[in-house]
Structure formats: structure tokens, C-alpha cells
């Protein structure tokens, strides 16, 4: 049985009230704010102690989320990740977008969906959040109704459904930007986590962090996570792409057809494994299932040093890892990438499941 709670999360600077919604079962508790459709906490029960630990970075107050530039736990849109030069062409029309990151457009602009107050309501055992983006907001065509549905399934997994519909042809790419640390949000860096990615190739980035259109194989490079590797094992190598990203900040192409595992018909894209909790004889594992074509591995390279997080925790670079399921960055400007175009009154629908489990060491 899923328990549901709602409480105030404080007032925004403009006086509007933000709320904090909780979904909980025996083994997992998820807290979500209607500001940015943000995952504020994911608390998991330890099989050893019975205590809960929070595995996502975040803040204790709404004011801190308003000031945050790292998108901790938020839903990014209308187009998550980067669009080169803040510009795209759709059919015969040119669309200039706001430019907010190294000459590019990032995460929907100056006030992307992560800075919006969504309309939230519990629906059965799920939380539904809706934001209606006006025509030409941040430069995007079409009045777009976006919906994100959070659900706890199987008593140990967080399901995120992304839906959208527009009254004009547009582009859409929604993702959740949670920073995970399976040892606990306050436990330091994630370099000792092991990672597996169901991917044999990734999109090369330029000096601004935006894909340049080239797709590179991972074989014999620090980008090969088809077998488990520690995140920190090769992150400081002299590979040009690691230098360009200041670590891992790259889109990996999910090999859906080669997935050997699925959950509710979604292929397995990534597996993250905790290695440094010495209090328990088991390791926490997070498996990521999705029907999106790509996944952004971002190792928190630009988290500000000494930033104060939940319960006074101090965060810094590489204290969390993002596994953002997505369309490829800048895909509208590269015809050989999967298309992010949403035609008028067609339905955008994708789903991602973060499944948590424990394995014996």
C-alpha cells in the first residue's frame, strides 16, 4: 500500500506557495516538490539496519531550489540538455532560443521547466504534475502541456512517465536531473561507484559541451562501460573528450535491441552500484530502464564546491552522478540523430524506471 502526504515547502520569492508531496511504501520513500517537478529525496531502507538513507542530492528549502543552478532533482524542458547556438530550424521556420550556457541553449533556457511551479495532484497511488508552457516561451513554438507522473512500483522502484501535447509543431525533450549518490547524499564523491552502460557508442562533444554530430565507438576508450568500471577509474585520463567535458558529460546511445533485461517492457540502459558502504554486507544497486534513445552520464563536474545541501551536508564536484534518459542533445540540428520533433496534437510519451535492489558482496 502506498502512503501519500502533502505539506508546505515554503513560499517562492513571488509569494506563491510551493508544496512537498510524499509517496512511500515499506522500502522506499520519495519526496517531490511541485516547484520544478523536483525529486527532493529518495529514501531507501537498509536490509542490514532497517534505517533509511537518502540517495539524491538536494536542499531543505524552496528558496535554495530557486537559487540553484545545478537542476538538483528537477525536470528539465522544454528541451533538456544543449541546443547549439540556441537555434534550430523546424520545417521552413527558424527559431532562436535563449542562450544561457557557453553560447548554447541549455535545459530550456533561463527559466526552463525546472524553474516553474507545476500543478500537482495525487492520482490513485501516483503523483501527477502538469505545466502548460505558452507558445514561444523561451523561443519554442506551440502551447505545450507537459505532464510528469511519479509512481512507486514493486515496493522498490521509482517510475517516471513523461507526457506532452502541443497545438503546433515543436520539439520536446524531458528528463529528470537527479544527482545520485548510493552511499547517501552526504557521503562525498561517487568515484568509487561502479557503472555499467548498455551502450557501444556515444556522441562526441565540442569545446562547449555540445554534440558536433559525430558518433564514436566506446571500444578501447574510457567511455566503455559495457562491463563494470569504477566511475573514478578513468575519469582523469587525458582522453580529449574527458578534457572537453571536464569528466563525463556525454550522451550514450542505448542499445535497446541488445538489452538482456527489461522491466515492464522497458530495456535496461544502465546499472549503478555502490561500493563504499562498509556498514553492510550488501551493496545498493540502481538499475535504469527506459524507452528513450539516449542517456546522459554526467558526473557532477560543475557542482559548486562547499554548497550546503540537505541537513547541512556539504556538496562539491563529483558528489553525485546523473543518468538522464533523453533524446540526444542538439538532436534537432543533426538529421541522423533520433528526431525530437513533436507534431501538432501528437502525443509525446516516454517512461523511465529507477529500480533499487541490494546484492551480496
C-alpha positions, 0 to 999 in steps of 0.5 A: 500500500502506498502512503501519500502526504502533502505539506508546505515547502515554503513560499517562492520569492513571488509569494506563491506557495510551493508544496512537498508531496510524499509517496512511500511504501515499506522500502522506499520513500520519495519526496517531490516538490511541485516547484520544478517537478523536483525529486527532493529525496529518495529514501531507501531502507537498509536490509542490514539496519532497517534505517533509511538513507537518502540517495539524491542530492538536494536542499531543505528549502524552496528558496535554495531550489530557486537559487540553484543552478545545478537542476538538483532533482528537477525536470528539465524542458522544454528541451533538456540538455544543449541546443547549439547556438540556441537555434534550430530550424523546424520545417521552413521556420527558424527559431532562436532560443535563449542562450544561457550556457557557453553560447548554447541553449541549455535545459530550456533556457533561463527559466526552463521547466525546472524553474516553474511551479507545476500543478500537482495532484495525487492520482490513485497511488501516483503523483501527477504534475502538469505545466502548460508552457505558452507558445514561444516561451523561451523561443519554442513554438506551440502551447505545450502541456507537459505532464510528469507522473511519479509512481512507486512500483514493486515496493522498490522502484521509482517510475517516471512517465513523461507526457506532452501535447502541443497545438503546433509543431515543436520539439520536446525533450524531458528528463529528470536531473537527479544527482545520485549518490548510493552511499547517501547524499552526504557521503562525498564523491561517487568515484568509487561507484561502479557503472555499467552502460548498455551502450557501444557508442556515444556522441562526441562533444565540442569545446562547449559541451555540445554534440558536433554530430559525430558518433564514436565507438566506446571500444578501447576508450574510457567511455566503455562501460559495457562491463563494470568500471569504477566511475573514478577509474578513468575519469582523469585520463587525458582522453580529449573528450574527458578534457572537453567535458571536464569528466563525463558529460556525454550522451550514450546511445542505448542499445535497446535491441541488445538489452538482456533485461527489461522491466515492464517492457522497458530495456535496461540502459544502465546499472549503478552500484555502490561500493563504499558502504562498509556498514553492510554486507550488501551493496545498493544497486540502481538499475535504469530502464527506459524507452528513450534513445539516449542517456546522459552520464554526467558526473557532477563536474560543475557542482559548486564546491562547499554548497550546503545541501540537505541537513547541512551536508556539504556538496562539491564536484563529483558528489553525485552522478546523473543518468538522464534518459533523453533524446540526444542533445542538439538532436534537432540540428543533426538529421541522423540523430533520433528526431525530437520533433513533436507534431501538432496534437501528437502525443509525446510519451516516454517512461523511465524506471529507477529500480533499487535492489541490494546484492551480496558482496 
